[in-house]
């Protein structure tokens, strides 16, 4: 599943290319991916509207329109957003196509395409001033790169929980945008055992965790950098993070810090890779 760094990459690649373009036509091939409103209304309300800009909130993308209406998109596990020339070969599982032009007689001949192999991704269209009781974006917690993000915030919300700290990092109502990949990377950097109950962490560990979260997220946003041409060529699937992952997916390989073999366990139903030396279980 794309996590915050990948979703931020998509935003940075696509936003400059679609700003100011008019939505000439919307083609919804799979009505179920449009969660709100009904697909016909979704298409009708968007036709003729102009794109203002694009934002990200956690793992959500938001396309803001000049009317202050907004399209909210969540890619879920296999969703992909691709901007391509109209004659560019269409991906097999393309479910929604926004045909874009510059509002003049000469069209830009661009299409913003949403594809999703497993069809878990969803789109919502909210009117100007309409409360979002549909997408769940209003329930998200603090952004990891927020200036107010701090150890005190983490401890206040998680310090009494008996759940494993790994599970707590995946709670989108506390921290927006972290998933299975970057929770492993963050905990390794902070030197914290993934299955440690959150209520067992001391203040020094909360400080290390609060420092590791924005540092790792910022780092992977940087390594994910890609040009629009490269993004199109790789069909939006090359996030470039793999060579830089220290523990996620590295079970059985030597720890990059101490050389000990990395181990895998299941925490809250999610696979988690860690170093038994650098992330010693102090609760054992």
N, C-alpha and C positions, 0 to 999 in steps of 0.2 A: 504493500500500500504506500502510495506517495505520502511522505510526512512533510513537516513544515519546510525544510530546505528545498525539497523537490517542488512543492507548490509555489514557493517563492520564486524558484527558477522559472516556472511556467509563466508567472505573472510578469517577471522582468523581460522575458523574451517576447511575449504576445502584446502586452499593453502598449508599447510605443507604436506598434504596427496597426492597431485598430482604433486608436484615438481619433475622433472626428469623423469616423466612417458611419454611413447610414446602413441600417439593416433593411435590405431591399426585400428579402423574403426569408421565411423560416420553414424548413422541412423537417417534420418530426416523423421518423420512420418507426420508432418504438414509443408509443404513447405512454407506456408505464414509467419511462425514465423522467417524464415531466410530472413531478409530484404535486405541483400547485401552480396555477389553476389547471383546468382541463386543457389538453393539448391544443384544441382548436382555438380556445381563448388565448392561450400562450402565444400562438403564432399570430393571431389577429392583432393583439395589443402591441407586439414588438415590431410589426411591419411598419416601416417609415420612421422608426425612432433612430436617434443618433447616439453613438457611444461617446461618453465623456471621458471616463478613465476606468481603471481596474484596481481593485484592492485585494488584500488577503487578510483573512482572520482565521488563525489556527490552520486547519487543513482545508478551509473553505476559500473559494475564489468568488469575488463579487464584481460584476460588470455594472458600473454605474452609467445610467443614461442621462442625456441632457434634461429630460423631463423629471429627473430624480426618481424615476422607477429604477429598480435594480434586479438583475438576474443573479441568483445565488447558485453556486455549483459546488457539489462535493464529489470528488473522483472515486471515493471509496477504495476498493482493492485494485481494480484494473482500469479505471477510467483514464482517458487521455484527451487533452485539448490540443488541437492542431490547426494552425493557420496555413492555408495552402492555396495556390492558384486554382481557379475553378476547373482547369483541365488536368490537375494533378490526380494520379490514381487514388481512388477512395479506399480507405481501410475496410476490411471485411465487416467489422462490427460497428460501423458508423451509424449512430442512432438519431443525431440531431445535426442539421446543417444550417448555419446562418450565412446567407449570401450578402456580401457587403459591397457597397460602392461609395464613391466620394460625393454623392449628391449632385453630380454634374452629368452631362450627356455621356461623357466617356467613363465607363465603369472601371473600377479597380480590378474586377474579375478575381476577387478573393473570397474564400469561404472559411469560416470558423467552424470546425467540425468537432463534435464530441463523439468519441468512440469508447466502447466499454465491452470487453469480452464477456464478463460475467453479469453485466447489467445490474450492478448494485449501485452505481453512481446515480445521482439525482440532481434535477434542476428545479428551481422555484423562481417565480416572477412576482415581485412585490410592488404594489403601486406606491407612488409618492406619499409618504406619511403613514403607510400601512404597517401595523405592528406585525413583526415576524413571530408568529406562533407555530410555524410550520417546520423550518429547517433545523432548529436547534442551535443556531449560531449565537442566539442571545444568552445561552446557558454556558458559554465558554468562559474559562478562567483567564488569568493574566497571560499575556504574551511573554515568552521567554526573553525577548529583547526589550521589554518594557523597562523604562528607567526606574520604576518603582519596584521591580522584581528584586527580592532580597531574601536572606535566610530567615528573617523574622516572619515574612509572609508564608514561607513553606512550613515553618514550625507551627505557626498559628493554625494552619489548615490541616496539616498532616501529623503534627506531633503527638496526638492522642490516638492515632489509628493503630490497630493491631495488624493491619494488612502489611504484606511485604512492600518495601520501599519501591521495588520495581513496579508493582501494581499501581501504587500511588502516582508514579510518574506518568502513567497512561491515563489517568483520570483527567479528561478534557475540561471538567468543571473547575479544576485547580490550575492546571497549566495547559494552555492551548497549543496543540501541534506536535507533541512528542508521541512517537509510536514505538514499536518493538525494536527497530534498528537503533534509534538514537538514545533510547533508555539504556541499552547495553553499553553504548559508547560513553554516555555520561557517567554511569556508575563506575565504569572502569577508570575513567579519568579522576573521579572523586575518591577512588579506592574503597568503595562500599560494596559489601556482599549483597547481591540482588534480593535474596530472600529475607534479609534483616527486617524485622517488624519496624515500621516507621517510628513507633513510640519508643524504640530502644536507641535511637540516634541521639548523640549529644550535640551541643551547640556548635562545637568545632566541626562536626560532620555535616551539620546543616549548612555551615558556612562554605565548606568545600563543595557541597552539592549545588548550592546557589551560585557559586563561581563557575562550576563546570557546565551548567546548563546553557547559559548564554554563550560561553566560549565555544562549546562544541557545535551549537546550532549555527553560530556565525561562521565558524570554520567550514562547515559542510555547505553552507550557502556559497562560500567563496570557491570551493573545489568543484561545485556543480556548475560553475559558469560555463555558458555555451552560447555560440552565436546563433542568430535566427536561421542561418543557412544550415548549420550543423544540426540544430534542433529539428528542422524539417527533414533533413536527410536521414536522421535516425528515428523519424516518426515520433518524436517526443519521448522516447524510451531510454535514452542514454543520459543518466544523471551523474555519471562519472565519480560516484562516491566509493565504489567498490575497492579500488586500490588503496584508499585512505582509511578504510575501516580497520580498527585495531583488534576488536574482539567479535563483533557480530558476524556470524557465519564462518568463524575461524576455529571452530572446535577441533581439537587435536593438534593444532599448530602451536609453536612456541610463543609464549607471551612476549610482546615487543619490548617490555620493560625488564623482566627478570629471566625469561627463557623457559619458565615452567610451562608444561602443557596446559593449554586452555581447556576448560571443562564446560559441559552443557548440562543444564537442568531445566525443569519445567516450573515456572512460577505463575500461578494464577491462570494456568492453561496456555501460557506462552513460553516458547523456548527461550532460554537465556544463556548466553555464553559469558564466562567470567574466568578470572585467574585466581586459583585457590591460594596463591601467595600474596599477590597485590591486593586482593579483595577478600582477605581472611574473614571467616565467619566468627566474629568475636562473641556471638551468642551461643556457640556450640559448647 
